[in-house]
Amino acid sequence: MQSTFIRLAAAAMLSVSAGAVLAQDAPAPETVNITILAAGDMDSFDTGVDGPRGGFARLNALAKAERAANPNMLYLYSGDMISPSLLSGIDGGANTVVLTNLVPFDVAVPGNHEFDFGPEVFLERAGESVFPWTAVNISSPDGSPIKGLSTEPVIKEIAGVKVGIVPVATDETPELSSPGDYKFAPTVESAIAGADAVLEQGADIVIALVHASHPQDEAMYNSGKFDLILSGHDHDYRIHYNDIVGYVETSNDANLLTAIDLAITVTPENGDTKRSVTWRPNFRFIDTATVEPDPDTAAKIAEFQTQLDAELNVEIGTLSNEMSSVRAVVRGEESAWGNLITDGIKSATGADVAMYSGGGIRGDKVYPAGHVLTRKDVFTEMPFGNKVVLATVSGADLLLALENGFSQVEAGAGRFPQVSGIKVEADLTKAAGSRVTMVEVNGAPLDPAAMYKLATSHFQLNGGDGYTMLKNGETLVNESAGGLDASTVINYVTALGGTVDAKVEGRITLKR
């Protein structure tokens, strides 16, 4: 479908009389073909090695093939790589940089998970990357430059065509991760300002490379400022094109990808001082099940797996019941995995209650009854390296925490609370903030004036996932003194003596 969108280059515009140039002497239009490949949300270093699709090895192979087919290629990353891979909980995400350095991106924007281990670790990883990390809406507390992170939009000139790339991070990062004192300006407004900036620099094509939620994507799409929007964060696969703007959601783990071939026609109208640019896209759906893994990348992954296996392939217990860590389950209902984790951290700390964000449970799989649980399984489910902390919180704040946990169930938000020592009922047909209809703590009604010992992750206690009310409590065991959450659960399972009987038992009842 031919795009009707025409942008005049941001060079000086000179008026030319109709007779100044004879029609037969007019310069011929030139067509430039550019391929754009974007990926994002790579949650596992070894995905796709033994499975049917996805993973770094297939992504690298595909990027190599696309660049070989068209040297005029842009290879872009839409965020979330350093975490939460299983190995990242041990090496702070260094493995992902090793794998992507083999076939580097032209530009990468940080996702919220880039900051799971704090800003210092992100800067270490950025310093190890042979590709640039950029976000126009991230700034340091004092406004000084951030070494290893550019905050300027990018202009790439390809065969005479100027492509403006506006990388923007999600402004929800301070809630979703641990970026320290870094400031995140509003995503949509920053993207639009970045589009204006690259147009002033003469961009012919404007691309938003963003890590953002669907509503923010839609706002950028409707702004009319962009030719293409390439977005990560939501872990799904989407393409939309209205004959003016193209939009691609980049899926996750490189399972399903879109290569975009742009046929760009540049028509000179007055020498180099005025020209018109039109473009026509071809969206190519790629199921990476059809891609043969890159052997160099697969070899490096095998090295990482060998390192992990020696430490983590240790059996710790056998499941009596099926246990699901499927994303929709841990973010939308009581789960056996959530019960096991919260029981484990409650037991280890002697807390009255425990709470753990469902978004921190990442295996996204079903373990059948009889499965022999290993240390690797637990680290796969809990890859973020969170510490178990203990705090005294009021019943009133505990109620607010539960309200926060149930406030975004419809969106599949990671803040959904898995609990221990708590029985709670919530009505999801009511407005967020007033959904909790009943709470019992260890069999007794919640007392708003009472103080309860709460075990949770340091991420939540520090206000992550919107749990800012927990910061009102008194910390009894802080992050520096707390144990690693995965190790705490492993110790709990080991102490059970071989049988794991975790199951859904009515701790959370939801009206939908």
N, C-alpha and C positions, 0 to 999 in steps of 0.2 A: 504494500500500500504506500503510495507516494505521500510523503509529509508535505503539508501545505505551509509549514512553518518556515519563515525566511528571516534570517538575522543579518543585518548589515554589520560588517566588520567595524570594530571601534577605532578605525583610523580616521584621519581628517577627511570630511566629505566635501568634495568640490562639485559645483554645478557645471554641467557640461551641456552646451546647446545641442539640439537635435542634429544639426548639420556638422558638428565638430568632428565627428567620426563617421565615416562611411560604413554602412552596414556590412559591406563585403570585407572591410578591414577589421571588424570586431574580433577580439581574441576568442578562441574557442574555449568552451567550458572544459574544465579538468575534473576527472573523477578520482577520488582517493578512497581506497578501501581500508578501513580500520576494524580490527577485531578486538572486542572487549570481553574479557573473562573475569568474573568476580566470584569469590568464595568467602565463607565466613563460618563462625560458630563451630570450630573444630574442637570437639569436647574430649577426644580420646586419641592418644598417640598411636594406638594399634588397631583402630577401627578399619575394617576392610581388608586386613591381612588374610584372615581366614573366612571372612564373611563375603556376601555376594557383591557388595558395592561400597563406595566411599573410602575415606581414609587419606592420609598424606601421600601414600605411595601412588594411588590412582590420581589424586589431584596433581601431583608433580608430573606424572606421565602425560596427563591431559594438557597441562600448561606447556610442556615441551612440544607436544604435537601441534598445538595451536600456533605457537610462535614459529615453528618450522614451516607451517602452511602459510602464514602471513607474518612477515617480520614487523609489519605495522600493527603491533598488538599492544594492548594495555592490560596488565595483569594486576588486579586490585583485590584488597582484602577488607572485608566489612566488619571486622572485630571479633573478639573472643577466641583466643588461641592459647595464651600462656597458661590458662586454667580452664576447666577443671580435670584435665587428664589424670589418670591414675598415677603416672610417673611424676606429674607436676607437684603432687603432694609431697614428694621426696626431694625433687631438684628445683623447685620453684619455677617450673616451666622452661628450664633450659633446653629440654629435649625438643620442644616445639620449634625453638629458634634454629636448632641444628637441622631439623628436617626441612624447614621452609627456606633456610639459607641455600639448600641444594638447588632450588629453583626459586629465586627471590621474586617478591612482588615489586611492582613499580611504586605503589603507595599502599600503606596499611593504616587504618584508623583504629585506635584503641577501643575495644569493647569494655563493658563493665568488669568482665572477668580478668582483664589485664591487670587490675588493681587488687585482686584477691589476696595477694601476699604483701600489700602495701606499696606505696609509690617508689620506695627505694629499690625493691625487687624489679618493678616494671622498668625502671631506668637502667638497671643492670642488663635486663633482657634486651631493651632497646639498643644499648651500647654494643651488644653482641650481634645484633641483626645487621645484615649487609644491605637491607632495604630500609627506606625511611618510614618512620611512624609520624603521623600528622593528624592534628585535630584543631580546627579553628576556634573551638569554644572552651579549651582547657587553658587555665592560667595558674601560675604560682601564687601563693598568698600575697606577695609584694609586687606582683606583676613583672618580675624579672624573667629572662628567658629560661626555659627548662631544657637543660642539656640532654639531647637524645630524643626530644619531642618537638617537632616544628609546629607552629601555630598559624602558619600562613597557607592559604590555598596554593594549589600547584598548577602550573601551566606546562603542559607537555606539547611540544611542536612535533608533529608527525607528518612528514611529506608536505610541509607547508601549511598544514591545518593546525590551528592552535586549540588544544583541548584543555579546558579549565576543569580541574578536579577540586571539589569542595569537601574535604573530609570533616565529618562532624560526629562527636561522641554523644552518647545519651546523657541528658542532664539528670537522669535518675541514678547515675553512678554512685553518688554519695550515700544513697539509700541501699543500693544493691551490692556494694562492694566496700573496699577500704582504701580510698584514695588519699587519706590523710587530709591535709589542708588545701589540696588543689581545689580550684574553683571551676565550676562547670556552668557556662552561660547557657541560656535556653537554646535547645537544639534547633527548633524551626527558625527562630529569628536569626540565629547565628548562620544557619545555612543560607538564608535569603541574603544576608549581608555579604556572605562569601561569594554568592553568585554575582552580586553587583560588582564586587571587587575584581573577579576574573573577567567580567565583561568590560570593565574599564581598562583592563590590560590587553584587550583585543581578542578574547576567546571566541572561537567560532562555534564550539560545542561546549555545553556546560553540564557537568556530571556531578551529582551529589553522591558521595560515598559515605554512607551513614550507618551507625549502629543505633537504631531507634525503633520505637514501638509502631504498630500499624497506624494509630491515629496521627502520630507525627509524620509518618510517611505520606499519609493522605493530605495533610496540610501542605507539605512541600510539593506534592503532586499538583494540588489545586492552585498553588501560588503562581504558576506560569513562568517561573524563573529558571526552570531546568529542562534540558532535553532528555536526560536520563537520570533516574534515581536507582541506586544500587544499595540495598539495605540488608542488614543482618539483625539479629537479636531475637526474632520471634520463632525461629526454628521451623519455619515452614517454607513451602515453595510456591511462589506466585509470579505471574507475568501479567502486566496490563499495559495496553497501548491505546491511546485515543486519537491517533493520527497526528498528535503533537508531542506528547510526552510518553516516554517509555519507562516502565517500572519493573524491577526484578527484585524479588526477595530471594536471598541466596541459599536457602535451605540450611542444613547443618551437616557437618562431617563429610561434605562433598558428595553426598548421596545422589542428589539430583542437581544439575547445574545448567546454566544457560550461557551459551556463547552468543554474543550480539555482533553481527556483521553490519557495519555502517558503510553504506555507499554514499560518499559525500561529494556533492558537485559544487565546485567553486567556479563562479562565472565572473571574470574581470569585467568591470564596467567603465573604468577610467584609469588604465594603467594599474599602479599599485595603490592608488589612493581610494578606490572604491570597488567593492565587489559584493556579490551576494552569495550566500551559502545555503544550500538545501541538503537534506539528508534523508535517506530511506533505510530503515532497519530491517534486518532479518534475524529473528530470534530462533536460535537452534536449541532445542531440548536435548540434553545429554544425560542419559542414565549411565552412571559410571560403572554399572555392572558390565558394560561393554568395553571398558578400558582395562588394558593389561597393566598391572602395577609396575611402576618404575623400579628396576632392579637395584639401583644404588640406594634408593630410599628404603626399599624393603629390607636390604641388608643392614642398614643402620637401625631400623625398627627391631630386627631380629637381635641385634646387640643389646638394645634396651630391654627387650623381653627376657633375655638370658640373665641380665643383671637383676631384674625384678623377681624372676622365678626362684632364684636361690634364696631370696629373703621372704617371699610372700606365699609360695606354694606350700603352705603348712596347714594341715587339716586341724580344725578347731571344734567342730561339732556337726551333728546331723540334724536336718530339719524334720520336725514332726508334721509340719503343715506347709502348704504352698505359701510362698512369700513373694509379693510383687513390689517392685520399685519402679513400675511403669510411671512415666512422667505425669500422666493424667490422674493416676491414683494418689501418688504422694503429695500432689498439689491440689487435690480435690476431695479427699476422704481419709478416714482413718485407715492406716496401713499397718500390716504386720511388721514391716521394716521400721516404720516410725515408732511402733511400740517397743521393738527390741532396742532401738537406739536410745530412746528416752528412758526406758527402764534401766539401761546400762549406765547412763550418766547420772541418773537419780541415785542408783545404788552406790556408785563410786564416791559420791559427794555427801551422802546422807541428807539429801534435800527432801523437802516436803513434796515438791512437784518438779517436773522437768518439762521443758518445751524445746522443740527443735524445728527449724523451718524445713518444710517439705522440699524446698528448692535446693537444700544442701544434700539431698539424697539423689544420686546421679546415675545409678547403674542402668535404669530404664529397661529392666528385664524381669522375667518371672522365673523364680527358683522353685522347682517342683518339690513336693514332699519327698524326703529321702535324699535330697541333695546334700552332699558333704561340703559344708561351708569351710572356706579357707580364709586365711588372712588377706589374700588378694581380693576375695569377694568383698570384704569389709572396706578395704581401701578403695575399691572401685566405687562403692556406694558413697563413701565419705572422702572425696579426694582433695578437699580444700585446705586441709591442714589447720582447721579451726581448733582452738583450745577449749577445754571444758572449764567453765567458770561457775562460781556460786555467789549469789547475792540475796539479800533480804529485800523483798518488795512488798508493798501494801496490797491488800486484796483489791483495792480500787484500781491500782496500776495493773494488776494481773488481769482484771476484767478488761481494761483498755487494751492490753496486749492481745487478748483473745479476739476482741473486736477488730483490731488491726489485722490479725491473722485471717479472719473470715471476710475481710473487706473487699477482696479482689478475687474471689473464687472463680467467678465467671471468666476472668481473663487468664486463669491458670497461673496466677502469680506464685512465686516461690515462697512468699511469706506464710502460706498455709501452715497452721501449727499442728505438728504431731506432739502428743502429750503423754505424760505419765503422772499418776496421782490426781488426775483431773478427769471428771466426767462433765461433758459440756453439750448443750443443745443450742443450735443456731437456726434461725429462719432466714434463708437466703432470699426470700421474696421481699424482705424489708430492706430499708435503706442501709447502706454501709455505715457502720458506727452505732447501729442500734439493732444488731442481728442476734446477739447472744440472749437467749431466753432462760437459760438455767445453767448454773455452774455448781458442782460439788467438788470439794477438795478432800480426798481420802474419806469419802462417804458423808461428809458434813457440808451444809450449804456454805458457799463462799461468803466470808465476812469482809466487807470493804475496809473495815478499820483494822483488821488483823494483819500481822506481818507473817509472810511465808518465805521459807528458804527455797529459792528457785535455782535449779541447775539448767544451764543453757550453753550456747556457744559464745565465745567472746565477740563474734560478729554481731549476734543479736543484742547482747548486753551493751554493746557500743552504739546501738541504735540502727543497725543494719536491717533491711527489709521493712523499714518503717517502725521498728520497735523502739522508738525514742523514749517512750514512757519508762522503759526498764532502766534508763540512766538515772532515774530518780532514786533508785534503791541504793543500799549500802553494799559495796562489793566486799565479800568475805574471802574469796579466792580469785585472784586476778589472772590475766592472761599469762604473765610470766611464771606464775606458780601452777597454773592448770596443766593437765595432761592433754596430749593430742586426742581429739575425739575418737578417731578410728581405733587408736591403741586402747582407749578406755573401753570401747565396745568389745574389742578382741579379748581383753582381760575378763570382761563380764561373761562372754560366751564360754571361754575356757573354764571359768569357775563353775559353770552349770554342769560340768561333768560329762559332756558328750552329747547331750540331747538339747536341741533348741526348740522350745514349744511356743514361740511367739505366734500370735494370731490376732485377727480382728475380733474385738470383744465388747464393742459398744461404748467405747470411751467418747466417741464423737458421733452425734446424731444430727443430721442436717435435713431441714425442710427445704425443698427446692420448688 
